[in-house]
């Protein structure tokens, strides 16, 4: 039967073909819609633990890509009211690694966050100070772009001590365990 002959038939005579064609169209269009879902509806990978570190992924509002970070939280040795949240975020196109430290707002901003790796050993690595970038609500954020050599110090270390200052004279340190940081860092996208 030609298409013209089919179209010339009354509707009740072609009813057997139309429902199946309609079902096929609905199936094709719904399958296409499933593949074209906006980024906000994609599945974000679940959190994964690597030793003392946790890989956490999120889809920030208004962005098309999932961003993952390797994170750990710790409290200051002498002041349990001071906590640190340390995160490593790989930047796209191998531009380096962003080190982010979040601390409570009760710190001296001009002095930044000091970092030493393996400070309990003879050959500790003084990584210097990171400047604060901003304070939001109850927290202040310090960030630094790490070159490969600096990141390698973290990957090869056993522990890192992060120092903040509640007064210009009083530094308070919190120890971050580096167990699992290498495996977790390698798992970041």
C-alpha positions in Angstrom: 0.0 0.0 0.0 1.4 3.4 -0.9 1.4 6.4 1.4 -1.1 8.1 -0.8 -3.5 5.2 -0.7 -3.1 5.0 3.1 -3.8 8.7 3.6 -6.9 8.4 1.4 -8.5 5.8 3.6 -10.9 6.9 6.3 -9.4 7.4 9.7 -11.3 4.4 11.2 -9.7 2.1 8.7 -6.1 3.2 9.5 -6.6 3.2 13.3 -4.5 0.1 13.8 -1.4 1.8 12.4 -1.8 5.2 14.1 -1.6 4.0 17.7 1.6 2.1 17.1 3.1 5.0 15.3 2.1 7.3 18.1 3.6 4.9 20.7 6.9 4.8 18.7 7.0 8.7 18.5 6.4 9.0 22.2 9.1 6.4 22.9 11.7 8.1 20.7 11.0 11.6 22.0 11.0 10.5 25.7 14.3 8.6 25.2 15.8 11.6 23.6 14.7 13.8 26.5 16.4 11.4 29.0 19.7 11.9 27.2 19.3 15.6 27.1 18.7 16.2 30.8 20.2 19.4 32.1 23.4 19.1 34.3 21.4 19.8 37.5 19.7 16.4 37.1 22.8 14.3 36.7 23.8 12.0 39.5 26.5 13.3 41.7 28.9 10.6 42.9 28.6 9.5 46.5 31.2 10.5 49.0 34.2 8.2 49.2 36.7 7.8 52.1 40.5 7.5 51.6 42.1 7.0 55.0 41.6 10.3 56.9 40.2 12.1 53.8 36.8 12.2 52.1 36.2 12.9 48.4 33.0 15.0 48.2 31.4 16.0 44.9 28.7 18.6 44.3 27.1 20.4 41.4 27.2 24.1 42.2 24.2 26.1 41.2 24.5 27.6 37.8 27.4 25.5 36.7 27.4 22.6 34.1 30.1 20.5 35.8 30.4 18.4 38.9 33.2 19.6 41.2 35.0 17.2 43.5 37.2 18.0 46.4 39.3 16.0 48.9 38.6 17.2 52.4 39.3 16.7 56.0 38.3 18.5 59.2 40.3 18.8 62.5 40.3 20.8 65.7 43.1 22.9 67.2 45.1 21.1 69.8 44.8 23.7 72.5 41.4 25.2 71.5 38.7 22.8 70.6 36.5 25.8 69.6 38.8 26.4 66.6 38.3 24.0 63.7 40.0 23.7 60.3 38.5 22.3 57.1 41.2 21.6 54.6 40.4 20.8 50.9 42.3 20.0 47.8 40.6 20.8 44.4 42.2 19.8 41.1 41.8 22.6 38.6 40.6 21.9 35.1 43.2 21.2 32.3 46.0 20.4 34.8 46.4 24.0 35.9 47.4 23.0 39.4 45.6 22.3 42.7 43.7 24.7 44.8 44.3 24.4 48.6 41.5 25.8 50.6 41.4 26.2 54.4 38.2 27.3 56.1 38.5 28.5 59.7 36.2 30.3 62.2 36.0 34.1 61.9 37.8 34.6 65.2 41.3 34.8 63.7 43.8 37.6 62.9 43.4 38.1 59.1 46.8 39.8 58.3 48.8 36.8 59.4 47.1 34.2 57.2 47.2 30.5 57.7 50.7 29.0 58.3 51.5 25.4 57.1 54.2 22.9 58.1 54.4 19.4 56.8 55.8 16.7 59.1 56.6 19.3 61.8 57.3 16.5 64.3 60.2 15.2 62.2 63.8 16.5 61.8 63.2 17.6 58.2 59.9 19.4 58.4 58.8 21.5 55.4 57.7 25.0 56.1 55.2 25.8 53.4 54.8 29.4 54.4 51.6 31.3 55.0 48.4 31.4 52.9 46.4 34.7 52.7 42.8 34.9 53.5 40.6 35.5 50.5 37.3 36.3 52.1 35.1 35.9 55.2 31.5 34.7 54.9 29.2 34.4 57.8 31.0 32.5 60.5 34.1 31.4 58.5 37.1 32.8 56.8 38.6 31.2 53.7 42.3 31.0 52.8 43.3 29.8 49.4 46.5 29.1 47.6 47.4 27.6 44.2 49.8 24.7 44.7 52.5 23.9 42.1 53.4 20.3 41.6 56.4 20.4 44.0 54.2 21.8 46.8 51.5 19.2 46.2 54.1 16.5 46.2 55.1 17.6 49.7 51.5 16.9 50.9 51.3 13.6 49.0 54.6 12.4 50.6 54.0 13.7 54.1 52.6 12.0 57.2 50.9 15.0 58.8 50.4 18.7 58.2 50.1 21.4 60.9 47.9 24.4 60.0 48.4 27.5 62.2 46.0 30.4 62.7 46.4 33.4 65.1 43.7 34.5 67.5 45.9 37.4 68.5 49.1 38.7 66.8 51.1 36.8 69.4 49.1 33.6 69.9 49.3 31.0 67.1 47.1 27.9 67.4 47.8 24.8 65.4 45.7 21.9 64.2 47.1 18.7 62.8 45.7 17.2 59.6 46.5 13.5 59.0 47.8 12.9 55.5 47.0 9.2 55.5 45.1 8.5 52.3 45.7 11.8 50.7 47.7 10.3 47.8 45.0 7.8 46.9 42.2 10.4 47.3 44.0 13.0 45.2 44.6 10.5 42.4 40.8 9.8 42.5 39.9 13.4 41.9 38.8 14.3 38.3 
